[in-house]
Amino acid sequence: MEYQSRIEDMLVKEGCMTKEQLARARTLFREADQKERLKTLVDLGYVDEKDVISCICRGEQIQAVDLEKQEADARAASLLSASFAREHTVLPVALKEEGLLAAVPFWIEQDVLDETAVLTGMPVIPVLALESHLKRAIEKAYGKEREISAERTERAPLVRMVNALIEEAYERNASDIHVEPGKDTLIVRFRINGDLVCARTMELSYQSPMVTRLKLMAGMDIAQKRLPQDGKYHYERGGVSTDLRISSLPTIYGEKIVLRLLGNNRDMALMDIGRLGMEEEQRTVFEKMLHVPYGMVLVTGPTGSGKSTTLYAALHSLSSRKINIVTVEEPVEKIINGITQVQVNPKAGLTFAAALRSILRQDPDVIMVGEMRDEETVSMGVRAAITGHLVFSTLHTADCASTVIRLRSMGVPSYLIAASLAGVAAQRLVKILCPSCRQMEKVEGQRRKALKDLTGQEIERIWSARGCPRCSGTGYIRRRAIYEIMEVDGEIKEMIRRGTSVGELRLYQKKKGLLTLKDYAVKLLAEGETDIAEAEKIIYSAE
């Protein structure tokens, strides 16, 4: 619990201590925060604890309780174990409709309040009490006889456990954390390089308090367990800073929680187009597409293929220009200085279409729409592109050519597609084999023929994942993006107007010498950067 008001200055102003005493304390404890300095001032005898509590209550609109006059409600006290209450100096005193009223000292840590909420299963409303009164009240509330009945099986501190999981996932570059209840155990898995890897197997008794903690973090209703919920939380502790998108889902064994880690600053290098993984000729074409005066540039691919990263890199390269760039996203995954970013809120009526309609009245030069997910948004994006704006967005299509068909199916006439579309970048993420443990094998006989049928090339040897300490036993070291780029030149515009098929568009691209996603997947396979399983995913998904 942090205090926003300058409580120390209030104490000086009201004559509770002198300016010299405050200056001395600030000099002695320069690195301490205000709450720690206040406790030190009380310990040194510079100020009375009652005065500190009085100022905090007025400055922070927090209530105080006199535990010499008011006893703790037995039902409230029974929600918390005696050992936890004694160790952390916290006492539940009353049950209210809005939550649990808990008496605490003014120096209480937020982690203790969070853990109290987890253990009791209720939101906690702190009220301040004198430390000496609080300790006597705790002993009175938890006598020996009551402790026997109220003491619970001790659990590891849930708040610290959840923090440790988030920080471990962050350090291991995981994109998601899955907290999955089973019949007998609770399993925690991290999604690393696209694969779910088991991080913990715990007793099922941890499921309820862990879910409660995560739902409290996300601002969900902890009493609602029958319906899915979602929320968000900004996690910042030590060197870890990330936004979490948290969702719950009722299952036959209890609620499952999934956390998506967003906004990590560790991959800021990817904000540079030159580091996305494009081939030199692809990067040249892509950067040319970014400098058209108006039109629509689409990045396509399945969920989790890195489309947002590519868009952010494009916007970052444009942000230094003297133009107005506005985005509408769900959610905002990275903050870019110099850009106006809007997060949609469907519950409040702020949909992609509604936000885009408002953005067009904000004199934008460049607009980024997180996803063209419905006909209204697509229609508005196309019209913005042909009326002088550069529009970026994403679509779920297999490759560049099929984007044209997708736009047609969403109600956009061919002549408007031709007039608005400036270019398309289709992409996939491919797992790269660990160079320390990859294993080479020769391909012979029937298997070699099958591989030629799949790739269209003669490949004599391939590499496979083995696993070692360097790659945590997975066989893969990281993921990289591969791209297929289609610049919509005059010939393609004419082909689109005529209603040309996907096959003809692909053939035209091939005649221009542009490689497809399949071509790049086969190239990585032949060079030993990836294995047959990864190559097959790209080949089949791009056809």
URKA-V744220 format. One record per residue. N is the residue number from 1. RES is the residue in three letters. PHI is phi as a letter, one per 40 degrees, with the letter a starting at -180 (999 if undefined). NEAR is the number of other ideal C-beta (glycine too) atoms within 12 Angstrom. Layout:
# URKA-V744220
[[N | RES | PHI | NEAR] [N | RES | PHI | NEAR]]
This chain:
# URKA-V744220
[[1 | MET | 999 | 28] [2 | GLU | b | 20] [3 | TYR | b | 31] [4 | GLN | c | 13] [5 | SER | c | 22] [6 | ARG | c | 19] [7 | ILE | c | 38] [8 | GLU | d | 39] [9 | ASP | c | 21] [10 | MET | c | 27] [11 | LEU | c | 35] [12 | VAL | c | 24] [13 | LYS | c | 19] [14 | GLU | c | 19] [15 | GLY | g | 14] [16 | CYS | c | 27] [17 | MET | a | 31] [18 | THR | c | 18] [19 | LYS | c | 17] [20 | GLU | c | 12] [21 | GLN | c | 24] [22 | LEU | c | 29] [23 | ALA | c | 19] [24 | ARG | c | 19] [25 | ALA | c | 30] [26 | ARG | c | 25] [27 | THR | c | 14] [28 | LEU | c | 18] [29 | PHE | b | 22] [30 | ARG | c | 13] [31 | GLU | c | 10] [32 | ALA | c | 18] [33 | ASP | c | 20] [34 | GLN | c | 31] [35 | LYS | c | 29] [36 | GLU | c | 23] [37 | ARG | c | 35] [38 | LEU | c | 42] [39 | LYS | c | 28] [40 | THR | c | 29] [41 | LEU | d | 36] [42 | VAL | c | 32] [43 | ASP | c | 19] [44 | LEU | c | 19] [45 | GLY | g | 12] [46 | TYR | c | 29] [47 | VAL | a | 33] [48 | ASP | c | 22] [49 | GLU | d | 30] [50 | LYS | c | 22] [51 | ASP | c | 28] [52 | VAL | c | 40] [53 | ILE | c | 40] [54 | SER | c | 24] [55 | CYS | c | 34] [56 | ILE | c | 40] [57 | CYS | c | 24] [58 | ARG | c | 21] [59 | GLY | c | 25] [60 | GLU | b | 26] [61 | GLN | f | 15] [62 | ILE | b | 30] [63 | GLN | c | 24] [64 | ALA | b | 32] [65 | VAL | b | 31] [66 | ASP | c | 19] [67 | LEU | c | 33] [68 | GLU | c | 15] [69 | LYS | b | 12] [70 | GLN | b | 23] [71 | GLU | c | 22] [72 | ALA | c | 36] [73 | ASP | c | 23] [74 | ALA | c | 21] [75 | ARG | c | 20] [76 | ALA | c | 32] [77 | ALA | c | 37] [78 | SER | c | 25] [79 | LEU | c | 34] [80 | LEU | b | 44] [81 | SER | c | 31] [82 | ALA | c | 30] [83 | SER | c | 20] [84 | PHE | c | 33] [85 | ALA | d | 39] [86 | ARG | c | 21] [87 | GLU | c | 18] [88 | HIS | b | 33] [89 | THR | f | 33] [90 | VAL | b | 48] [91 | LEU | b | 49] [92 | PRO | c | 45] [93 | VAL | b | 40] [94 | ALA | a | 28] [95 | LEU | b | 24] [96 | LYS | b | 19] [97 | GLU | c | 11] [98 | GLU | c | 11] [99 | GLY | i | 25] [100 | LEU | c | 37] [101 | LEU | c | 36] [102 | ALA | b | 49] [103 | ALA | c | 47] [104 | VAL | a | 43] [105 | PRO | c | 37] [106 | PHE | c | 41] [107 | TRP | c | 36] [108 | ILE | d | 34] [109 | GLU | c | 25] [110 | GLN | c | 24] [111 | ASP | d | 24] [112 | VAL | c | 30] [113 | LEU | c | 34] [114 | ASP | c | 34] [115 | GLU | c | 36] [116 | THR | c | 44] [117 | ALA | c | 34] [118 | VAL | c | 38] [119 | LEU | c | 38] [120 | THR | c | 37] [121 | GLY | g | 27] [122 | MET | b | 30] [123 | PRO | c | 29] [124 | VAL | b | 40] [125 | ILE | b | 29] [126 | PRO | c | 40] [127 | VAL | b | 38] [128 | LEU | c | 43] [129 | ALA | a | 39] [130 | LEU | c | 30] [131 | GLU | d | 27] [132 | SER | c | 17] [133 | HIS | c | 30] [134 | LEU | c | 39] [135 | LYS | c | 24] [136 | ARG | c | 21] [137 | ALA | c | 36] [138 | ILE | c | 37] [139 | GLU | c | 22] [140 | LYS | c | 24] [141 | ALA | c | 35] [142 | TYR | b | 32] [143 | GLY | c | 17] [144 | LYS | d | 12] [145 | GLU | c | 11] [146 | ARG | c | 22] [147 | GLU | c | 23] [148 | ILE | c | 12] [149 | SER | c | 15] [150 | ALA | c | 26] [151 | GLU | c | 21] [152 | ARG | b | 20] [153 | THR | c | 14] [154 | GLU | c | 14] [155 | ARG | b | 25] [156 | ALA | c | 22] [157 | PRO | d | 26] [158 | LEU | c | 35] [159 | VAL | c | 33] [160 | ARG | c | 21] [161 | MET | c | 28] [162 | VAL | c | 41] [163 | ASN | d | 30] [164 | ALA | c | 24] [165 | LEU | c | 37] [166 | ILE | c | 41] [167 | GLU | c | 27] [168 | GLU | c | 23] [169 | ALA | c | 35] [170 | TYR | c | 34] [171 | GLU | c | 21] [172 | ARG | c | 28] [173 | ASN | g | 25] [174 | ALA | c | 33] [175 | SER | c | 38] [176 | ASP | a | 36] [177 | ILE | b | 40] [178 | HIS | b | 34] [179 | VAL | b | 44] [180 | GLU | b | 33] [181 | PRO | c | 31] [182 | GLY | b | 22] [183 | LYS | c | 13] [184 | ASP | b | 13] [185 | THR | b | 20] [186 | LEU | b | 33] [187 | ILE | b | 28] [188 | VAL | b | 37] [189 | ARG | b | 29] [190 | PHE | b | 35] [191 | ARG | c | 27] [192 | ILE | b | 32] [193 | ASN | f | 31] [194 | GLY | g | 30] [195 | ASP | b | 28] [196 | LEU | c | 21] [197 | VAL | b | 29] [198 | CYS | c | 22] [199 | ALA | b | 29] [200 | ARG | a | 26] [201 | THR | b | 17] [202 | MET | b | 28] [203 | GLU | c | 19] [204 | LEU | c | 21] [205 | SER | c | 20] [206 | TYR | c | 31] [207 | GLN | c | 33] [208 | SER | c | 28] [209 | PRO | c | 36] [210 | MET | c | 46] [211 | VAL | c | 41] [212 | THR | c | 38] [213 | ARG | d | 40] [214 | LEU | c | 45] [215 | LYS | c | 37] [216 | LEU | c | 38] [217 | MET | d | 33] [218 | ALA | c | 29] [219 | GLY | g | 18] [220 | MET | c | 28] [221 | ASP | c | 20] [222 | ILE | c | 31] [223 | ALA | c | 16] [224 | GLN | c | 17] [225 | LYS | b | 24] [226 | ARG | c | 13] [227 | LEU | b | 14] [228 | PRO | c | 20] [229 | GLN | b | 27] [230 | ASP | a | 27] [231 | GLY | a | 28] [232 | LYS | a | 28] [233 | TYR | a | 32] [234 | HIS | c | 23] [235 | TYR | b | 33] [236 | GLU | a | 18] [237 | ARG | a | 19] [238 | GLY | g | 13] [239 | GLY | c | 13] [240 | VAL | b | 25] [241 | SER | a | 22] [242 | THR | a | 35] [243 | ASP | c | 30] [244 | LEU | b | 39] [245 | ARG | b | 30] [246 | ILE | b | 39] [247 | SER | b | 28] [248 | SER | b | 37] [249 | LEU | a | 25] [250 | PRO | c | 18] [251 | THR | b | 22] [252 | ILE | c | 11] [253 | TYR | b | 20] [254 | GLY | h | 27] [255 | GLU | c | 33] [256 | LYS | c | 30] [257 | ILE | b | 46] [258 | VAL | b | 33] [259 | LEU | b | 40] [260 | ARG | c | 33] [261 | LEU | c | 38] [262 | LEU | b | 31] [263 | GLY | g | 32] [264 | ASN | c | 31] [265 | ASN | c | 21] [266 | ARG | c | 20] [267 | ASP | b | 27] [268 | MET | c | 19] [269 | ALA | c | 17] [270 | LEU | c | 30] [271 | MET | c | 30] [272 | ASP | c | 20] [273 | ILE | d | 34] [274 | GLY | c | 19] [275 | ARG | b | 19] [276 | LEU | c | 35] [277 | GLY | h | 32] [278 | MET | c | 33] [279 | GLU | c | 24] [280 | GLU | d | 14] [281 | GLU | c | 17] [282 | GLN | c | 35] [283 | ARG | c | 26] [284 | THR | c | 18] [285 | VAL | c | 33] [286 | PHE | c | 39] [287 | GLU | c | 26] [288 | LYS | c | 21] [289 | MET | c | 37] [290 | LEU | c | 36] [291 | HIS | b | 23] [292 | VAL | c | 27] [293 | PRO | c | 16] [294 | TYR | a | 26] [295 | GLY | h | 36] [296 | MET | b | 43] [297 | VAL | b | 46] [298 | LEU | b | 47] [299 | VAL | b | 47] [300 | THR | b | 43] [301 | GLY | i | 38] [302 | PRO | c | 25] [303 | THR | d | 20] [304 | GLY | g | 24] [305 | SER | c | 37] [306 | GLY | g | 34] [307 | LYS | c | 38] [308 | SER | c | 40] [309 | THR | c | 37] [310 | THR | c | 44] [311 | LEU | c | 46] [312 | TYR | c | 38] [313 | ALA | c | 38] [314 | ALA | c | 41] [315 | LEU | c | 43] [316 | HIS | c | 33] [317 | SER | c | 30] [318 | LEU | c | 34] [319 | SER | c | 28] [320 | SER | c | 14] [321 | ARG | c | 17] [322 | LYS | c | 10] [323 | ILE | b | 24] [324 | ASN | c | 22] [325 | ILE | b | 36] [326 | VAL | b | 34] [327 | THR | b | 43] [328 | VAL | b | 41] [329 | GLU | b | 38] [330 | GLU | a | 28] [331 | PRO | c | 30] [332 | VAL | c | 29] [333 | GLU | c | 34] [334 | LYS | b | 32] [335 | ILE | c | 26] [336 | ILE | b | 30] [337 | ASN | c | 14] [338 | GLY | g | 20] [339 | ILE | b | 33] [340 | THR | c | 28] [341 | GLN | b | 30] [342 | VAL | b | 29] [343 | GLN | b | 25] [344 | VAL | c | 28] [345 | ASN | a | 18] [346 | PRO | d | 17] [347 | LYS | c | 10] [348 | ALA | c | 10] [349 | GLY | g | 13] [350 | LEU | c | 20] [351 | THR | c | 26] [352 | PHE | d | 36] [353 | ALA | c | 28] [354 | ALA | c | 23] [355 | ALA | c | 36] [356 | LEU | c | 40] [357 | ARG | c | 24] [358 | SER | c | 22] [359 | ILE | d | 34] [360 | LEU | c | 26] [361 | ARG | c | 14] [362 | GLN | b | 21] [363 | ASP | f | 16] [364 | PRO | c | 32] [365 | ASP | c | 27] [366 | VAL | b | 42] [367 | ILE | b | 49] [368 | MET | b | 49] [369 | VAL | b | 49] [370 | GLY | d | 35] [371 | GLU | a | 32] [372 | MET | c | 43] [373 | ARG | c | 25] [374 | ASP | a | 20] [375 | GLU | c | 19] [376 | GLU | c | 22] [377 | THR | c | 35] [378 | VAL | c | 37] [379 | SER | d | 28] [380 | MET | c | 36] [381 | GLY | c | 46] [382 | VAL | c | 38] [383 | ARG | c | 26] [384 | ALA | c | 37] [385 | ALA | c | 40] [386 | ILE | c | 26] [387 | THR | b | 21] [388 | GLY | h | 19] [389 | HIS | b | 36] [390 | LEU | c | 36] [391 | VAL | b | 48] [392 | PHE | b | 49] [393 | SER | a | 49] [394 | THR | b | 43] [395 | LEU | a | 42] [396 | HIS | c | 26] [397 | THR | b | 35] [398 | ALA | c | 31] [399 | ASP | a | 45] [400 | CYS | c | 45] [401 | ALA | c | 37] [402 | SER | c | 32] [403 | THR | c | 43] [404 | VAL | c | 46] [405 | ILE | c | 28] [406 | ARG | c | 30] [407 | LEU | c | 38] [408 | ARG | c | 27] [409 | SER | c | 20] [410 | MET | c | 28] [411 | GLY | g | 19] [412 | VAL | c | 34] [413 | PRO | c | 22] [414 | SER | d | 26] [415 | TYR | c | 19] [416 | LEU | c | 29] [417 | ILE | c | 40] [418 | ALA | c | 31] [419 | ALA | c | 24] [420 | SER | c | 40] [421 | LEU | c | 45] [422 | ALA | c | 38] [423 | GLY | i | 39] [424 | VAL | b | 46] [425 | ALA | b | 49] [426 | ALA | c | 46] [427 | GLN | a | 47] [428 | ARG | a | 42] [429 | LEU | b | 39] [430 | VAL | b | 41] [431 | LYS | c | 35] [432 | ILE | b | 31] [433 | LEU | c | 38] [434 | CYS | c | 29] [435 | PRO | c | 22] [436 | SER | c | 19] [437 | CYS | b | 22] [438 | ARG | c | 29] [439 | GLN | b | 20] [440 | MET | c | 19] [441 | GLU | a | 20] [442 | LYS | c | 15] [443 | VAL | b | 25] [444 | GLU | b | 16] [445 | GLY | g | 10] [446 | GLN | c | 10] [447 | ARG | c | 18] [448 | ARG | c | 21] [449 | LYS | c | 14] [450 | ALA | c | 16] [451 | LEU | c | 28] [452 | LYS | c | 19] [453 | ASP | c | 14] [454 | LEU | c | 27] [455 | THR | c | 28] [456 | GLY | g | 20] [457 | GLN | b | 22] [458 | GLU | c | 16] [459 | ILE | b | 30] [460 | GLU | c | 17] [461 | ARG | a | 22] [462 | ILE | b | 35] [463 | TRP | b | 31] [464 | SER | b | 26] [465 | ALA | c | 33] [466 | ARG | b | 23] [467 | GLY | h | 20] [468 | CYS | a | 19] [469 | PRO | d | 12] [470 | ARG | c | 18] [471 | CYS | b | 26] [472 | SER | f | 27] [473 | GLY | g | 18] [474 | THR | c | 33] [475 | GLY | g | 32] [476 | TYR | b | 37] [477 | ILE | b | 27] [478 | ARG | a | 27] [479 | ARG | b | 33] [480 | ARG | b | 32] [481 | ALA | c | 41] [482 | ILE | b | 44] [483 | TYR | b | 45] [484 | GLU | b | 43] [485 | ILE | b | 44] [486 | MET | b | 44] [487 | GLU | c | 32] [488 | VAL | c | 38] [489 | ASP | c | 23] [490 | GLY | d | 12] [491 | GLU | c | 20] [492 | ILE | c | 33] [493 | LYS | d | 27] [494 | GLU | c | 20] [495 | MET | c | 28] [496 | ILE | c | 35] [497 | ARG | d | 21] [498 | ARG | c | 17] [499 | GLY | g | 18] [500 | THR | d | 25] [501 | SER | c | 18] [502 | VAL | d | 27] [503 | GLY | d | 17] [504 | GLU | c | 21] [505 | LEU | c | 36] [506 | ARG | c | 33] [507 | LEU | c | 17] [508 | TYR | c | 28] [509 | GLN | c | 34] [510 | LYS | c | 21] [511 | LYS | c | 12] [512 | LYS | c | 20] [513 | GLY | g | 13] [514 | LEU | c | 33] [515 | LEU | c | 29] [516 | THR | c | 36] [517 | LEU | d | 43] [518 | LYS | c | 32] [519 | ASP | d | 29] [520 | TYR | c | 37] [521 | ALA | c | 42] [522 | VAL | c | 32] [523 | LYS | c | 25] [524 | LEU | c | 37] [525 | LEU | c | 38] [526 | ALA | c | 26] [527 | GLU | c | 23] [528 | GLY | g | 26] [529 | GLU | c | 30] [530 | THR | b | 41] [531 | ASP | b | 33] [532 | ILE | c | 32] [533 | ALA | c | 24] [534 | GLU | c | 36] [535 | ALA | c | 40] [536 | GLU | c | 24] [537 | LYS | d | 30] [538 | ILE | c | 41] [539 | ILE | c | 33] [540 | TYR | c | 19] [541 | SER | c | 31] [542 | ALA | c | 35] [543 | GLU | c | 20]]
